[in-house]
C-alpha cells in the first residue's frame, strides 16, 4: 500500500511541476504581449495627435487654395510676397 501512495505522490509532484512550468511560460508570454500592447497604445496616441495636426494643416491649406482662386487676393499676395508690380506702379522698399 505504501508503494501505491509513493507512486501517486511522484505522479502528483510531476504533474504539479509541469503545471507550474506551463503557468510560468504563459505568464512570461503574456507579459511580452502586454508590453507590446502598451507600446502600441503609445504609438497610437502619438499618431492620433499627428493626425489631428495634419487635419488642421490640411484645412488651412484648403482655405489658402480657396483664397488663391480670387484674382484680387492673388494680385495682393504676389505684390507682398514677390514684390510684383503691375503696369505704372513703382515699388519702394522701406526697411
The first five atom37 places (N, CA, C, CB, O) and aatype in JSON, in Angstrom:
{
  "aatype": [20, 20, 20, 20, 20, 20, 20, 20, 20, 20, 20, 20, 20, 20, 20, 20, 20, 20, 20, 20, 20, 20, 20, 20, 20, 20, 20, 20, 20, 20, 20, 20, 20, 20, 20, 20, 20, 20, 20, 20, 20, 20, 20, 20, 20, 20, 20, 20, 20, 20, 20, 20, 20, 20, 20, 20, 20, 20, 20, 20, 20, 20, 20, 20, 20, 20, 20, 20, 20, 20, 20, 20, 20, 20, 20, 20, 20, 20, 20, 20, 20, 20, 20, 20, 20, 20, 20, 20, 20, 20, 20, 20, 20, 20, 20],
  "atom_mask": [
    [1, 1, 1, 1, 1],
    [1, 1, 1, 1, 1],
    [1, 1, 1, 1, 1],
    [1, 1, 1, 1, 1],
    [1, 1, 1, 1, 1],
    [1, 1, 1, 1, 1],
    [1, 1, 1, 1, 1],
    [1, 1, 1, 1, 1],
    [1, 1, 1, 1, 1],
    [1, 1, 1, 1, 1],
    [1, 1, 1, 1, 1],
    [1, 1, 1, 1, 1],
    [1, 1, 1, 1, 1],
    [1, 1, 1, 1, 1],
    [1, 1, 1, 1, 1],
    [1, 1, 1, 1, 1],
    [1, 1, 1, 1, 1],
    [1, 1, 1, 1, 1],
    [1, 1, 1, 1, 1],
    [1, 1, 1, 1, 1],
    [1, 1, 1, 1, 1],
    [1, 1, 1, 1, 1],
    [1, 1, 1, 1, 1],
    [1, 1, 1, 1, 1],
    [1, 1, 1, 1, 1],
    [1, 1, 1, 1, 1],
    [1, 1, 1, 1, 1],
    [1, 1, 1, 1, 1],
    [1, 1, 1, 1, 1],
    [1, 1, 1, 1, 1],
    [1, 1, 1, 1, 1],
    [1, 1, 1, 1, 1],
    [1, 1, 1, 1, 1],
    [1, 1, 1, 1, 1],
    [1, 1, 1, 1, 1],
    [1, 1, 1, 1, 1],
    [1, 1, 1, 1, 1],
    [1, 1, 1, 1, 1],
    [1, 1, 1, 1, 1],
    [1, 1, 1, 1, 1],
    [1, 1, 1, 1, 1],
    [1, 1, 1, 1, 1],
    [1, 1, 1, 1, 1],
    [1, 1, 1, 1, 1],
    [1, 1, 1, 1, 1],
    [1, 1, 1, 1, 1],
    [1, 1, 1, 1, 1],
    [1, 1, 1, 1, 1],
    [1, 1, 1, 1, 1],
    [1, 1, 1, 1, 1],
    [1, 1, 1, 1, 1],
    [1, 1, 1, 1, 1],
    [1, 1, 1, 1, 1],
    [1, 1, 1, 1, 1],
    [1, 1, 1, 1, 1],
    [1, 1, 1, 1, 1],
    [1, 1, 1, 1, 1],
    [1, 1, 1, 1, 1],
    [1, 1, 1, 1, 1],
    [1, 1, 1, 1, 1],
    [1, 1, 1, 1, 1],
    [1, 1, 1, 1, 1],
    [1, 1, 1, 1, 1],
    [1, 1, 1, 1, 1],
    [1, 1, 1, 1, 1],
    [1, 1, 1, 1, 1],
    [1, 1, 1, 1, 1],
    [1, 1, 1, 1, 1],
    [1, 1, 1, 1, 1],
    [1, 1, 1, 1, 1],
    [1, 1, 1, 1, 1],
    [1, 1, 1, 1, 1],
    [1, 1, 1, 1, 1],
    [1, 1, 1, 1, 1],
    [1, 1, 1, 1, 1],
    [1, 1, 1, 1, 1],
    [1, 1, 1, 1, 1],
    [1, 1, 1, 1, 1],
    [1, 1, 1, 1, 1],
    [1, 1, 1, 1, 1],
    [1, 1, 1, 1, 1],
    [1, 1, 1, 1, 1],
    [1, 1, 1, 1, 1],
    [1, 1, 1, 1, 1],
    [1, 1, 1, 1, 1],
    [1, 1, 1, 1, 1],
    [1, 1, 1, 1, 1],
    [1, 1, 1, 1, 1],
    [1, 1, 1, 1, 1],
    [1, 1, 1, 1, 1],
    [1, 1, 1, 1, 1],
    [1, 1, 1, 1, 1],
    [1, 1, 1, 1, 1],
    [1, 1, 1, 1, 1],
    [1, 1, 1, 1, 1]
  ],
  "atom_positions": [
    [[0.81, -1.19, 0.0], [0.0, 0.0, 0.0], [0.86, 1.27, 0.0], [-0.92, -0.01, 1.2], [0.49, 2.28, -0.61]],
    [[1.99, 1.23, 0.68], [2.88, 2.37, 0.7], [3.44, 2.63, -0.68], [4.0, 2.16, 1.71], [3.67, 3.78, -1.05]],
    [[3.68, 1.58, -1.46], [4.18, 1.75, -2.81], [3.21, 2.54, -3.66], [4.46, 0.41, -3.45], [3.61, 3.41, -4.43]],
    [[1.97, 2.25, -3.52], [0.96, 2.95, -4.31], [0.92, 4.43, -3.95], [-0.43, 2.31, -4.09], [0.81, 5.28, -4.83]],
    [[1.01, 4.74, -2.7], [0.96, 6.13, -2.29], [2.22, 6.88, -2.75], [0.8, 6.24, -0.78], [2.14, 8.05, -3.1]],
    [[3.38, 6.21, -2.74], [4.6, 6.85, -3.21], [4.5, 7.14, -4.7], [5.83, 5.97, -2.91], [4.9, 8.21, -5.16]],
    [[3.97, 6.2, -5.46], [3.8, 6.4, -6.9], [2.83, 7.54, -7.16], [3.3, 5.11, -7.57], [3.04, 8.36, -8.05]],
    [[1.77, 7.57, -6.38], [0.78, 8.65, -6.55], [1.41, 10.01, -6.21], [-0.46, 8.4, -5.65], [1.16, 11.0, -6.89]],
    [[2.24, 10.05, -5.16], [2.9, 11.29, -4.79], [3.85, 11.76, -5.89], [3.66, 11.12, -3.48], [3.87, 12.94, -6.24]],
    [[4.64, 10.83, -6.43], [5.56, 11.18, -7.5], [4.79, 11.69, -8.71], [6.42, 9.96, -7.89], [5.2, 12.66, -9.36]],
    [[3.69, 11.03, -9.01], [2.87, 11.46, -10.15], [2.29, 12.85, -9.89], [1.74, 10.46, -10.41], [2.31, 13.7, -10.78]],
    [[1.79, 13.1, -8.7], [1.24, 14.41, -8.36], [2.33, 15.49, -8.4], [0.59, 14.38, -6.97], [2.08, 16.6, -8.86]],
    [[3.52, 15.16, -7.92], [4.62, 16.12, -7.97], [5.0, 16.42, -9.41], [5.85, 15.58, -7.19], [5.23, 17.58, -9.76]],
    [[5.07, 15.39, -10.24], [5.41, 15.59, -11.65], [4.35, 16.45, -12.35], [5.55, 14.23, -12.38], [4.69, 17.36, -13.1]],
    [[3.1, 16.16, -12.09], [2.01, 16.95, -12.69], [2.07, 18.39, -12.18], [0.63, 16.32, -12.36], [1.86, 19.32, -12.95]],
    [[2.36, 18.57, -10.9], [2.45, 19.92, -10.34], [3.6, 20.7, -10.97], [2.64, 19.85, -8.81], [3.44, 21.88, -11.29]],
    [[4.74, 20.06, -11.15], [5.89, 20.73, -11.76], [5.56, 21.12, -13.2], [7.13, 19.81, -11.73], [5.86, 22.24, -13.63]],
    [[4.93, 20.22, -13.93], [4.55, 20.51, -15.32], [3.56, 21.68, -15.36], [3.93, 19.27, -15.99], [3.69, 22.57, -16.2]],
    [[2.59, 21.68, -14.47], [1.6, 22.76, -14.43], [2.27, 24.09, -14.07], [0.49, 22.43, -13.41], [1.93, 25.13, -14.65]],
    [[3.2, 24.06, -13.14], [3.9, 25.3, -12.76], [4.72, 25.82, -13.94], [4.81, 25.06, -11.54], [4.75, 27.02, -14.19]],
    [[5.39, 24.92, -14.65], [6.16, 25.33, -15.82], [5.26, 25.92, -16.89], [6.94, 24.15, -16.38], [5.59, 26.94, -17.49]],
    [[4.12, 25.28, -17.14], [3.18, 25.8, -18.14], [2.64, 27.17, -17.72], [2.01, 24.82, -18.34], [2.54, 28.08, -18.54]],
    [[2.3, 27.3, -16.46], [1.79, 28.57, -15.95], [2.86, 29.67, -16.06], [1.32, 28.42, -14.49], [2.55, 30.8, -16.43]],
    [[4.1, 29.32, -15.74], [5.19, 30.29, -15.86], [5.39, 30.73, -17.3], [6.5, 29.7, -15.3], [5.57, 31.91, -17.58]],
    [[5.35, 29.77, -18.22], [5.51, 30.1, -19.64], [4.38, 31.0, -20.12], [5.56, 28.82, -20.48], [4.61, 31.95, -20.87]],
    [[3.15, 30.7, -19.7], [2.0, 31.52, -20.11], [2.13, 32.94, -19.56], [0.67, 30.88, -19.63], [1.84, 33.91, -20.26]],
    [[2.57, 33.07, -18.31], [2.74, 34.41, -17.73], [3.84, 35.18, -18.46], [3.08, 34.31, -16.23], [3.7, 36.37, -18.73]],
    [[4.93, 34.5, -18.79], [6.03, 35.15, -19.5], [5.59, 35.62, -20.87], [7.22, 34.19, -19.63], [5.9, 36.75, -21.27]],
    [[4.87, 34.78, -21.6], [4.42, 35.18, -22.94], [3.36, 36.28, -22.86], [3.85, 33.96, -23.71], [3.33, 37.15, -23.72]],
    [[2.52, 36.25, -21.84], [1.52, 37.32, -21.68], [2.18, 38.64, -21.32], [0.5, 36.93, -20.61], [1.7, 39.7, -21.72]],
    [[3.27, 38.6, -20.56], [3.98, 39.83, -20.23], [4.54, 40.46, -21.5], [5.11, 39.55, -19.22], [4.47, 41.68, -21.67]],
    [[5.09, 39.65, -22.38], [5.6, 40.17, -23.65], [4.5, 40.79, -24.47], [6.28, 39.06, -24.44], [4.68, 41.85, -25.06]],
    [[3.35, 40.13, -24.52], [2.21, 40.67, -25.26], [1.7, 41.96, -24.61], [1.07, 39.63, -25.33], [1.36, 42.91, -25.31]],
    [[1.66, 41.99, -23.29], [1.22, 43.18, -22.58], [2.15, 44.35, -22.88], [1.15, 42.93, -21.06], [1.7, 45.47, -23.12]],
    [[3.44, 44.09, -22.88], [4.43, 45.12, -23.18], [4.24, 45.64, -24.61], [5.87, 44.58, -22.99], [4.31, 46.84, -24.85]],
    [[4.0, 44.74, -25.54], [3.77, 45.13, -26.94], [2.5, 45.97, -27.06], [3.67, 43.89, -27.83], [2.48, 46.96, -27.79]],
    [[1.46, 45.58, -26.36], [0.19, 46.32, -26.41], [0.39, 47.73, -25.86], [-0.9, 45.58, -25.6], [-0.13, 48.69, -26.43]],
    [[1.11, 47.87, -24.77], [1.33, 49.2, -24.19], [2.15, 50.08, -25.13], [2.05, 49.08, -22.83], [1.86, 51.27, -25.27]],
    [[3.15, 49.51, -25.78], [3.93, 50.29, -26.76], [3.06, 50.71, -27.93], [5.13, 49.47, -27.26], [3.17, 51.83, -28.41]],
    [[2.2, 49.81, -28.38], [1.31, 50.15, -29.5], [0.32, 51.23, -29.11], [0.57, 48.9, -29.97], [-0.02, 52.08, -29.94]],
    [[-0.15, 51.22, -27.88], [-1.07, 52.27, -27.43], [-0.38, 53.63, -27.43], [-1.6, 51.95, -26.01], [-0.99, 54.64, -27.8]],
    [[0.87, 53.66, -27.02], [1.62, 54.92, -27.04], [1.78, 55.41, -28.48], [3.01, 54.74, -26.38], [1.63, 56.6, -28.76]],
    [[2.09, 54.48, -29.38], [2.25, 54.85, -30.79], [0.94, 55.37, -31.36], [2.74, 53.65, -31.61], [0.93, 56.34, -32.11]],
    [[-0.18, 54.73, -30.99], [-1.49, 55.18, -31.48], [-1.77, 56.58, -30.97], [-2.6, 54.2, -31.02], [-2.3, 57.41, -31.72]],
    [[-1.44, 56.86, -29.73], [-1.66, 58.19, -29.17], [-0.85, 59.25, -29.93], [-1.29, 58.22, -27.68], [-1.37, 60.31, -30.26]],
    [[0.4, 58.95, -30.2], [1.25, 59.88, -30.94], [0.71, 60.08, -32.35], [2.71, 59.37, -30.99], [0.66, 61.21, -32.85]],
    [[0.32, 58.99, -33.0], [-0.19, 59.08, -34.36], [-1.51, 59.83, -34.42], [-0.35, 57.69, -34.96], [-1.77, 60.55, -35.38]],
    [[-2.36, 59.67, -33.4], [-3.62, 60.42, -33.37], [-3.37, 61.92, -33.25], [-4.5, 59.94, -32.2], [-4.03, 62.71, -33.92]],
    [[-2.43, 62.31, -32.41], [-2.13, 63.74, -32.28], [-1.53, 64.28, -33.58], [-1.16, 63.99, -31.09], [-1.82, 65.4, -33.98]],
    [[-0.69, 63.48, -34.23], [-0.12, 63.9, -35.51], [-1.21, 64.0, -36.57], [0.97, 62.92, -35.97], [-1.19, 64.9, -37.41]],
    [[-2.17, 63.07, -36.53], [-3.28, 63.09, -37.48], [-4.12, 64.36, -37.31], [-4.16, 61.85, -37.3], [-4.5, 64.98, -38.3]],
    [[-4.39, 64.73, -36.07], [-5.17, 65.94, -35.8], [-4.41, 67.17, -36.3], [-5.48, 66.07, -34.28], [-4.99, 68.08, -36.89]],
    [[-3.11, 67.19, -36.06], [-2.27, 68.31, -36.53], [-2.31, 68.4, -38.05], [-0.81, 68.14, -36.04], [-2.44, 69.49, -38.6]],
    [[-2.21, 67.26, -38.72], [-2.23, 67.26, -40.18], [-3.61, 67.64, -40.73], [-1.84, 65.88, -40.71], [-3.7, 68.26, -41.79]],
    [[-4.67, 67.28, -40.01], [-6.01, 67.7, -40.44], [-6.13, 69.22, -40.38], [-7.09, 67.05, -39.55], [-6.69, 69.84, -41.29]],
    [[-5.61, 69.83, -39.32], [-5.66, 71.29, -39.21], [-4.85, 71.94, -40.32], [-5.13, 71.74, -37.83], [-5.28, 72.92, -40.92]],
    [[-3.67, 71.38, -40.58], [-2.83, 71.92, -41.65], [-3.52, 71.78, -43.0], [-1.47, 71.22, -41.67], [-3.46, 72.68, -43.84]],
    [[-4.17, 70.65, -43.21], [-4.89, 70.42, -44.47], [-6.02, 71.42, -44.63], [-5.44, 68.98, -44.52], [-6.26, 71.94, -45.72]],
    [[-6.72, 71.7, -43.53], [-7.82, 72.66, -43.58], [-7.3, 74.05, -43.92], [-8.58, 72.68, -42.24], [-7.9, 74.77, -44.72]],
    [[-6.18, 74.44, -43.3], [-5.64, 75.77, -43.59], [-5.13, 75.86, -45.03], [-4.49, 76.11, -42.61], [-5.26, 76.9, -45.67]],
    [[-4.56, 74.77, -45.54], [-4.11, 74.78, -46.94], [-5.29, 74.85, -47.91], [-3.27, 73.54, -47.22], [-5.19, 75.49, -48.96]],
    [[-6.38, 74.21, -47.56], [-7.57, 74.28, -48.42], [-8.14, 75.7, -48.45], [-8.66, 73.29, -47.94], [-8.58, 76.17, -49.49]],
    [[-8.12, 76.38, -47.3], [-8.6, 77.77, -47.29], [-7.64, 78.65, -48.08], [-8.74, 78.29, -45.84], [-8.07, 79.59, -48.75]],
    [[-6.35, 78.37, -48.0], [-5.37, 79.13, -48.78], [-5.6, 78.92, -50.28], [-3.93, 78.72, -48.4], [-5.49, 79.86, -51.06]],
    [[-5.91, 77.69, -50.67], [-6.2, 77.41, -52.08], [-7.44, 78.17, -52.52], [-6.41, 75.89, -52.31], [-7.48, 78.74, -53.61]],
    [[-8.46, 78.19, -51.66], [-9.68, 78.91, -51.99], [-9.4, 80.41, -52.14], [-10.76, 78.68, -50.91], [-9.95, 81.06, -53.02]],
    [[-8.53, 80.95, -51.29], [-8.17, 82.36, -51.4], [-7.41, 82.64, -52.69], [-7.34, 82.8, -50.19], [-7.6, 83.68, -53.32]],
    [[-6.54, 81.71, -53.07], [-5.73, 81.9, -54.28], [-6.58, 81.91, -55.56], [-4.67, 80.81, -54.38], [-6.12, 82.37, -56.6]],
    [[-7.78, 81.4, -55.48], [-8.66, 81.42, -56.65], [-9.25, 82.81, -56.89], [-9.79, 80.41, -56.47], [-9.75, 83.09, -57.97]],
    [[-9.18, 83.67, -55.88], [-9.66, 85.04, -56.01], [-8.56, 85.88, -56.66], [-10.08, 85.63, -54.62], [-7.46, 85.97, -56.1]],
    [[-8.82, 86.51, -57.82], [-7.78, 87.27, -58.52], [-7.24, 88.46, -57.72], [-8.31, 87.77, -59.83], [-6.05, 88.76, -57.8]],
    [[-8.09, 89.12, -56.95], [-7.64, 90.27, -56.16], [-6.68, 89.83, -55.06], [-8.85, 91.01, -55.55], [-5.64, 90.46, -54.83]],
    [[-7.03, 88.76, -54.39], [-6.15, 88.24, -53.34], [-4.83, 87.78, -53.92], [-6.83, 87.08, -52.57], [-3.76, 88.02, -53.35]],
    [[-4.9, 87.12, -55.06], [-3.7, 86.62, -55.72], [-2.77, 87.77, -56.11], [-4.07, 85.79, -56.95], [-1.55, 87.67, -55.95]],
    [[-3.35, 88.86, -56.63], [-2.53, 90.02, -57.01], [-1.89, 90.65, -55.77], [-3.39, 91.07, -57.75], [-0.71, 90.99, -55.8]],
    [[-2.65, 90.8, -54.7], [-2.12, 91.38, -53.47], [-1.02, 90.47, -52.88], [-3.25, 91.59, -52.44], [0.0, 90.96, -52.39]],
    [[-1.25, 89.17, -52.92], [-0.27, 88.21, -52.41], [1.04, 88.29, -53.2], [-0.83, 86.77, -52.48], [2.12, 88.29, -52.62]],
    [[0.92, 88.37, -54.53], [2.11, 88.47, -55.38], [2.87, 89.77, -55.12], [1.73, 88.37, -56.87], [4.1, 89.78, -55.13]],
    [[2.14, 90.85, -54.88], [2.79, 92.13, -54.59], [3.54, 92.07, -53.26], [1.76, 93.26, -54.56], [4.67, 92.55, -53.15]],
    [[2.9, 91.49, -52.25], [3.52, 91.45, -50.93], [4.67, 90.45, -50.86], [2.48, 91.11, -49.89], [5.73, 90.75, -50.33]],
    [[4.45, 89.3, -51.4], [5.43, 88.22, -51.25], [6.59, 88.33, -52.23], [4.75, 86.89, -51.43], [7.75, 88.16, -51.85]],
    [[6.3, 88.62, -53.49], [7.31, 88.59, -54.53], [7.63, 89.96, -55.13], [6.87, 87.66, -55.62], [8.33, 90.05, -56.14]],
    [[7.13, 91.02, -54.51], [7.35, 92.39, -54.97], [6.95, 92.57, -56.43], [8.81, 92.79, -54.77], [7.62, 93.25, -57.21]],
    [[5.86, 91.95, -56.78], [5.33, 92.04, -58.14], [4.63, 93.39, -58.29], [4.35, 90.86, -58.45], [3.93, 93.84, -57.38]],
    [[4.82, 94.02, -59.44], [4.13, 95.29, -59.68], [3.41, 95.22, -61.01], [5.12, 96.48, -59.65], [3.89, 94.62, -61.97]],
    [[2.27, 95.84, -61.03], [1.55, 95.91, -62.3], [2.05, 97.14, -63.06], [-0.01, 95.99, -62.07], [2.9, 97.88, -62.57]],
    [[1.53, 97.34, -64.25], [1.98, 98.47, -65.07], [1.74, 99.8, -64.34], [1.26, 98.48, -66.43], [0.74, 99.96, -63.63]],
    [[2.66, 100.72, -64.53], [2.58, 102.07, -63.97], [2.65, 102.08, -62.44], [1.31, 102.75, -64.42], [2.14, 103.01, -61.81]],
    [[3.27, 101.07, -61.83], [3.46, 101.06, -60.38], [4.95, 101.05, -60.1], [2.75, 99.84, -59.72], [5.74, 100.4, -60.79]],
    [[5.32, 101.77, -59.06], [6.71, 101.8, -58.64], [6.78, 101.21, -57.24], [7.3, 103.26, -58.68], [6.01, 101.59, -56.36]],
    [[7.69, 100.29, -57.04], [7.84, 99.65, -55.73], [8.93, 100.38, -54.96], [8.18, 98.14, -55.88], [10.06, 100.54, -55.42]],
    [[8.56, 100.81, -53.76], [9.52, 101.46, -52.87], [9.63, 100.58, -51.64], [9.07, 102.94, -52.5], [8.66, 100.35, -50.93]],
    [[10.82, 100.1, -51.41], [11.04, 99.19, -50.29], [11.53, 99.99, -49.09], [12.05, 98.08, -50.67], [12.54, 100.7, -49.18]],
    [[10.83, 99.88, -47.97], [11.18, 100.6, -46.76], [11.66, 99.58, -45.74], [9.98, 101.44, -46.21], [10.98, 98.61, -45.43]],
    [[12.87, 99.84, -45.23], [13.4, 98.9, -44.23], [13.59, 99.57, -42.92], [14.71, 98.32, -44.68], [14.03, 98.93, -41.96]]
  ]
}
